[in-house]
Structure formats: structure tokens, C-alpha cells
Amino acid sequence: MPTAKPKAKKPANKSTKKSAPKRSNRGILIGSIVVLVICTIILKMSLFKNYPVDGKKQMLAINTGETYTGFIEQLAKDNKVDFPVILKIYRKVFIHDTLKAGVYEVRQGMNMRQVLEMISNVDNAEMIRVQVIDGTTFKTLQERLKKDPLVTKSVVNLPTAQMMKELEIPYSHPEGLFAPNTYFYGKGESDKKILLDLYKRQMKILDEAWAKRAADLPYRDKYEALIMASIIEKETSLENELNQVSGVFVRRLKLGMRLQTDPTVIYGMGDKYQGKITKNDLRTPTAYNTYTINGLPPTPIALPGKKAIEAAMHPDNSDNVYFVATGNGGHKFTSNLQDHNRAVQEYISVMRSKN
């Protein structure tokens, strides 16, 4: 009796067994392509986005003290770049230097990465940007020029008397003599040329204001007017108060009252000033302490701007001889001690409510 042959097993469906891995690999490939496309788009909108340039080229000014973080955040704020975090990551990984002050030429077609690289190397700068803010001191300007690698040094490191002699400026003290503004010079310009330019500009402003000054001012000469302008500059940052502050101090001089202005005390303290003035500081005599001396201090206490100089020549016509901060911006001006004391109490009350 013949034996029955066992049934042959059907071969396994090979296509069924391999379809899952194929689909999985296909999904990974598609996902990778999607991620790659997204990354490419992000990079094109950030790191490789063209820096916006008006025309074929434009100048990009970087100030002393500016940082990459601040620069990148400003680009984002101005809608010049998307995904600023990509620029920050690139800078942290690939640029191991700080932002360098100077004026750089950005050409049409340069992307953000190229600009970030360019401004990390001061050798790429085309010009020097010298910014002098109204009310800053000559010491600040001097330090700015000392630290700028694009400025050729010839006088800023000299002792004051020798520096003034080299500049041929007929004053013994440099304070107040240089006009605040923003200036541009070619890379390698000398500190002497820069300082002389700023001095000549300030003297021109002073001469023109002196020629048009109001009558009966208590200044012996235009230099005393410059001293007054520097005090006015330090007392208020509000343009509409400049003439009022001038009026208070001019009337005090005429009445023989002491100026009693804190900025002069601070200037006289020099490096001893650490952010606060004490009652002892007000009582400690210095050449600049207008709580202890009569009249004006011997020199300006800052670099006054044009508007402060003009205000020194044109005090207001009120009777005010006092003023105090309001605590909410600006000052309250009064003509008698009783009203002044009341204004002081109001200021104290406002400041207490903020604490």
C-alpha cells in the first residue's frame, strides 16, 4: 500500500515579511527629507539670509560696548532676520571673539553669516565712529580714544598739561572744550586730529552763542558761560527745562546765592564718588563743591551740547531760584523757600510710594 506523500509546505510569503521594514525605511527617509528641507528654510531665513542693503553697499556702525547678542536682537526687532537664535548659536560655536567697534562696509549680497564674521575682526573696519554723548566727561572721551585700536595714538596718553600743549589749546583743563556728537573718521586717524576737530566745533558753537547772548548775564567771559552750560547739561536731560535751569542759576549768581548743585560736588569728588552723595560730601570743600564755594567752579564739569550752551546764554525770565526733581521725570521750579520745601516733601512722598 503506497504511503501518502506529506503535503508540501507553502513557501512563506516573502513579500509580506519584508514590507514592514521597507515602509519603515521609506518613512525615515521621508522624515529626514522633511527635516532637511525645514532646516534649509530656517538657515536661509536666518544665517544665510542676505543682509538688507540700500543700493550696492552701505556702512554699518558698531559702537564701543555693543555685543553680538544686542546686535542680533536688534536685527530681529527691525525684522531684518528670522530665527535669531540660529545666529546666536552660530556665533557661540564658530566666532570666538567679541564685536569690534568701527564702521564696516556691507556690500549687496552679503549674508548674515558673512556680516557676523566681518564685524568680529577690527581689520575689516573702514572707518572710526567716535560718539560723544552730551554731558559725558572728557575722561570718558579720552578713554574711548585710548581703547580704540583704529585710532593712531599721539596725545591721549600724555599728561594733561603736555596734551593741551601739543594740541595748542589755550586752556589748562580739557573739560567742556570738545563738542558732543557722532563723528566718522578714516581708519588710522590720529587722536590729535580728532580732538582738534571736536575742539574747533565746540569753540564755533560757543562763539556763535556768545555773540547772540542775552543782555546782563553774570559771566565775565564766554568760558564762564561754558562752565554754566556744563552744569545745566548735568542737571536736566529735558530740553524744555534747559532755559529754566539756566534761569535759576543765573539769578542765584546775581543774588550772591551759592549754586548748590550736586553734579559739581560729584565732579569734585572724582574717583571717590561711588554712586551716592552723603551730607558729609556736601560739607567737604573742593574747588568744585558749590555748596561750599561762591560762584562758578573753576572749569566745566562735563562736555555740554549746543542746546545747553545756548540755554546758558538765554535764561528764562521767571523769578525761580529753586528746583527739585518731581520723582516722575522733570523738575518743579519755585521762587521761594517755602514752596521749595513743599516740593521737596512731594518728591520724598513720590519716591516712598515707589519703594
C-alpha positions as CSV (number, residue, x, y, z in Angstrom):
1,M,0.0,0.0,0.0
2,P,1.6,3.1,-1.1
3,T,2.2,5.7,1.6
4,A,0.7,9.2,1.2
5,K,3.2,11.8,0.5
6,P,3.2,14.6,3.1
7,K,1.8,17.8,1.8
8,A,4.4,20.2,0.9
9,K,4.5,23.4,3.0
10,K,3.7,26.5,1.1
11,P,6.7,28.8,1.0
12,A,6.3,31.8,3.2
13,N,5.2,35.0,1.6
14,K,8.5,36.7,1.4
15,S,6.9,40.0,0.2
16,T,4.7,40.1,3.3
17,K,7.6,39.6,5.7
18,K,9.7,42.4,4.1
19,S,7.1,45.0,3.5
20,A,7.1,46.4,7.1
21,P,10.8,47.3,7.1
22,K,10.5,48.8,3.6
23,R,7.7,51.0,4.8
24,S,9.7,51.9,7.9
25,N,12.8,52.9,5.9
26,R,10.6,54.9,3.5
27,G,9.1,56.8,6.4
28,I,12.5,57.5,7.9
29,L,13.7,58.7,4.5
30,I,10.7,61.0,4.0
31,G,11.0,62.3,7.6
32,S,14.7,63.0,7.1
33,I,13.9,64.9,3.8
34,V,11.2,67.0,5.6
35,V,13.6,67.8,8.4
36,L,16.4,68.7,5.9
37,V,14.0,71.0,4.0
38,I,12.8,72.7,7.2
39,C,16.4,73.2,8.3
40,T,17.4,74.6,4.9
41,I,14.5,77.0,5.0
42,I,15.4,78.1,8.6
43,L,19.0,78.6,7.6
44,K,18.0,80.6,4.5
45,M,15.8,82.8,6.7
46,S,18.5,83.4,9.3
47,L,22.2,82.6,8.8
48,F,22.2,82.7,5.0
49,K,19.7,85.5,4.6
50,N,21.1,88.5,2.7
51,Y,21.8,91.5,5.0
52,P,19.4,94.2,3.8
53,V,21.4,96.9,1.9
54,D,20.1,100.0,0.3
55,G,22.0,100.2,-3.0
56,K,25.2,98.4,-3.8
57,K,26.7,99.0,-0.3
58,Q,26.1,100.7,3.0
59,M,28.0,101.4,6.1
60,L,27.3,99.5,9.4
61,A,28.4,101.3,12.5
62,I,29.3,99.3,15.6
63,N,29.6,101.3,18.9
64,T,32.1,100.6,21.7
65,G,30.5,98.3,24.2
66,E,28.0,96.7,21.8
67,T,27.6,92.9,22.0
68,Y,26.7,90.2,19.5
69,T,23.5,89.4,21.5
70,G,22.4,93.0,21.3
71,F,23.3,93.3,17.7
72,I,21.4,90.1,16.7
73,E,18.4,91.1,18.8
74,Q,18.2,94.5,17.1
75,L,18.3,92.8,13.7
76,A,15.3,90.7,14.8
77,K,13.5,93.7,16.2
78,D,13.9,95.5,12.9
79,N,12.6,92.5,11.0
80,K,15.9,92.1,9.2
81,V,16.3,88.4,10.2
82,D,14.2,85.5,11.3
83,F,15.1,82.8,13.9
84,P,17.8,85.0,15.6
85,V,18.6,82.0,17.9
86,I,20.3,80.4,14.9
87,L,22.7,83.4,14.6
88,K,23.4,83.3,18.3
89,I,24.2,79.6,18.2
90,Y,26.5,80.1,15.2
91,R,28.3,82.9,16.9
92,K,28.8,80.9,20.1
93,V,30.1,77.9,18.2
94,F,32.2,79.4,15.4
95,I,33.0,83.0,16.4
96,H,35.3,83.1,19.4
97,D,35.8,86.9,19.6
98,T,33.9,90.0,20.6
99,L,32.1,92.5,18.5
100,K,34.6,95.2,17.4
101,A,33.7,98.9,17.3
102,G,34.1,100.6,13.9
103,V,32.3,101.3,10.7
104,Y,32.1,98.4,8.3
105,E,31.1,98.3,4.6
106,V,28.3,95.8,3.9
107,R,28.0,95.0,0.2
108,Q,24.9,93.9,-1.5
109,G,24.6,90.1,-1.5
110,M,26.4,89.6,1.8
111,N,24.6,87.2,4.1
112,M,24.2,87.4,7.9
113,R,26.9,84.9,8.5
114,Q,29.4,86.9,6.5
115,V,28.4,90.1,8.4
116,L,28.8,88.3,11.7
117,E,32.3,87.2,10.7
118,M,33.3,90.6,9.4
119,I,32.4,92.6,12.5
120,S,34.5,90.3,14.7
121,N,37.7,91.5,13.1
122,V,38.6,95.2,13.5
123,D,40.9,95.0,10.5
124,N,37.7,94.8,8.4
125,A,36.6,98.2,9.6
126,E,36.6,101.0,7.1
127,M,36.1,103.9,9.4
128,I,36.2,105.0,13.1
129,R,33.0,106.0,14.7
130,V,33.5,108.5,17.6
131,Q,30.4,109.0,19.6
132,V,30.4,111.7,22.3
133,I,27.2,111.9,24.3
134,D,26.1,115.3,25.7
135,G,27.0,115.5,29.4
136,T,29.8,112.9,29.4
137,T,33.2,114.0,30.6
138,F,36.4,114.5,28.8
139,K,37.8,111.5,30.7
140,T,35.2,109.3,29.0
141,L,36.2,110.6,25.6
142,Q,39.8,110.2,26.4
143,E,39.4,106.6,27.4
144,R,37.3,105.9,24.3
145,L,40.1,107.1,22.1
146,K,42.7,105.2,24.1
147,K,40.9,101.9,23.7
148,D,40.0,102.3,20.0
149,P,42.5,100.1,18.0
150,L,41.7,102.1,14.8
151,V,42.9,105.4,16.3
152,T,46.5,106.3,16.0
153,K,47.7,107.5,19.4
154,S,49.8,110.6,19.8
155,V,48.4,112.7,22.6
156,V,45.7,110.9,24.6
157,N,48.3,109.1,26.7
158,L,50.2,112.2,27.6
159,P,49.8,114.1,30.9
160,T,47.1,116.7,30.7
161,A,49.3,119.7,30.6
162,Q,51.5,118.2,27.8
163,M,48.5,117.1,25.9
164,M,47.0,120.5,25.9
165,K,50.3,122.0,24.8
166,E,50.5,119.5,21.9
167,L,47.0,120.4,20.9
168,E,47.8,124.1,21.1
169,I,44.6,124.7,23.1
170,P,44.8,127.9,25.2
171,Y,43.2,126.4,28.3
172,S,44.8,124.4,31.1
173,H,41.9,122.0,31.6
174,P,40.3,120.0,28.8
175,E,36.8,119.6,30.3
176,G,34.0,121.1,28.3
177,L,36.1,122.0,25.3
178,F,35.0,119.3,22.9
179,A,31.7,119.2,21.1
180,P,29.4,116.2,21.7
181,N,28.1,114.5,18.6
182,T,28.8,111.4,16.4
183,Y,31.8,111.6,14.2
184,F,33.3,109.4,11.5
185,Y,37.0,109.2,10.6
186,G,39.1,107.0,8.3
187,K,40.8,104.0,9.9
188,G,44.1,105.1,11.4
189,E,43.2,108.7,12.0
190,S,45.2,110.3,14.8
191,D,43.7,111.2,18.2
192,K,45.2,114.7,17.8
193,K,43.2,115.3,14.6
194,I,40.0,114.0,16.2
195,L,40.4,116.1,19.4
196,L,41.2,119.3,17.4
197,D,38.2,118.8,15.2
198,L,35.9,118.4,18.3
199,Y,37.6,121.4,20.0
200,K,37.1,123.7,16.9
201,R,33.5,122.7,16.6
202,Q,32.8,123.4,20.3
203,M,34.5,126.8,20.0
204,K,32.5,127.7,17.0
205,I,29.2,126.8,18.8
206,L,30.4,128.8,21.8
207,D,31.4,131.9,19.8
208,E,28.1,131.9,17.9
209,A,26.1,131.6,21.1
210,W,28.1,134.2,22.9
211,A,27.6,136.7,20.1
212,K,23.8,136.3,20.4
213,R,23.7,136.1,24.2
214,A,21.0,137.9,26.2
215,A,21.9,141.2,28.0
216,D,23.1,141.5,31.6
217,L,24.5,138.0,32.1
218,P,26.7,137.4,35.1
219,Y,29.6,135.9,33.2
220,R,33.0,137.6,32.9
221,D,33.7,135.8,29.6
222,K,32.5,133.0,27.3
223,Y,34.5,130.4,29.3
224,E,32.3,131.1,32.3
225,A,29.3,130.7,30.1
226,L,30.7,127.3,29.1
227,I,31.1,126.3,32.7
228,M,27.4,127.2,33.3
229,A,26.4,125.2,30.2
230,S,28.1,122.1,31.6
231,I,26.2,122.5,34.9
232,I,22.9,122.9,33.1
233,E,23.7,119.9,30.9
234,K,24.2,117.7,34.0
235,E,21.1,119.0,35.8
236,T,18.4,118.0,33.3
237,S,18.0,115.8,30.3
238,L,14.8,117.5,29.3
239,E,15.2,120.1,26.5
240,N,12.2,122.2,27.7
241,E,13.9,122.6,31.1
242,L,17.3,123.9,29.9
243,N,16.4,127.6,30.0
244,Q,14.6,127.2,33.3
245,V,17.6,125.6,34.9
246,S,19.7,128.3,33.4
247,G,17.4,131.0,34.8
248,V,17.7,129.5,38.4
249,F,21.5,129.5,38.3
250,V,21.8,132.9,36.7
251,R,19.6,134.5,39.3
252,R,21.5,132.8,42.0
253,L,24.7,134.3,40.7
254,K,23.2,137.7,40.5
255,L,21.8,137.4,44.1
256,G,25.0,136.1,45.5
257,M,23.4,132.8,46.4
258,R,25.5,129.7,46.2
259,L,24.6,127.4,43.3
260,Q,24.4,124.3,45.5
261,T,24.2,121.8,42.6
262,D,25.0,118.2,43.2
263,P,26.8,117.5,39.8
264,T,29.6,119.9,40.8
265,V,30.1,118.0,44.1
266,I,30.3,114.7,42.2
267,Y,32.8,116.1,39.7
268,G,34.9,117.4,42.6
269,M,34.9,114.0,44.3
270,G,36.4,112.3,41.3
271,D,37.0,108.6,41.7
272,K,35.8,108.8,45.3
273,Y,32.2,109.1,44.1
274,Q,30.6,105.7,44.2
275,G,27.0,106.5,43.2
276,K,25.7,108.3,46.2
277,I,26.3,111.7,47.8
278,T,26.3,112.0,51.6
279,K,25.7,115.1,53.8
280,N,29.4,114.9,54.6
281,D,30.2,115.1,50.9
282,L,28.1,118.3,50.6
283,R,30.1,119.8,53.5
284,T,33.5,118.7,52.3
285,P,35.2,121.6,50.5
286,T,36.6,121.0,47.0
287,A,37.3,123.5,44.2
288,Y,34.0,122.3,42.6
289,N,31.7,122.0,45.6
290,T,29.2,124.7,45.0
291,Y,27.7,124.1,48.5
292,T,31.0,125.5,50.0
293,I,32.2,127.9,47.3
294,N,30.7,131.1,45.9
295,G,30.0,131.5,42.3
296,L,31.0,129.1,39.5
297,P,33.5,126.2,39.8
298,P,36.9,126.8,38.1
299,T,36.2,124.7,34.9
300,P,33.3,123.0,33.2
301,I,32.2,119.7,34.8
302,A,31.2,117.9,31.5
303,L,31.0,118.3,27.7
304,P,27.9,120.4,27.1
305,G,25.9,120.1,23.9
306,K,24.8,123.0,21.7
307,K,21.4,123.4,23.3
308,A,22.8,123.6,26.8
309,I,25.3,126.3,25.6
310,E,22.5,128.3,24.1
311,A,20.5,127.9,27.3
312,A,23.3,129.3,29.3
313,M,23.2,132.4,27.1
314,H,19.4,132.7,27.3
315,P,18.0,132.1,30.8
316,D,14.2,132.2,31.3
317,N,12.5,135.4,32.7
318,S,10.8,133.8,35.8
319,D,11.6,134.5,39.4
320,N,12.5,131.0,40.2
321,V,15.6,130.3,42.3
322,Y,14.9,126.7,43.4
323,F,14.1,123.5,41.7
324,V,13.9,119.8,42.7
325,A,13.1,116.6,40.9
326,T,9.4,115.5,40.9
327,G,10.2,111.8,41.0
328,N,8.1,111.3,37.9
329,G,10.5,112.9,35.4
330,G,11.4,116.5,35.2
331,H,11.7,119.1,38.0
332,K,9.5,121.5,39.9
333,F,10.7,125.1,39.8
334,T,9.8,127.6,42.6
335,S,10.6,131.2,43.6
336,N,10.7,130.9,47.4
337,L,12.0,128.6,50.1
338,Q,8.5,127.7,51.4
339,D,7.3,126.4,48.1
340,H,10.6,124.7,47.5
341,N,10.4,122.8,50.8
342,R,6.9,121.7,49.9
343,A,8.2,120.5,46.5
344,V,10.9,118.5,48.3
345,Q,8.3,116.8,50.5
346,E,6.2,115.9,47.5
347,Y,9.3,114.4,45.9
348,I,10.1,112.3,49.0
349,S,6.4,111.2,49.1
350,V,6.5,110.1,45.5
351,M,9.8,108.2,46.0
352,R,8.5,106.4,49.1
353,S,5.4,105.3,47.2
354,K,7.6,103.6,44.6
355,N,9.5,101.6,47.1
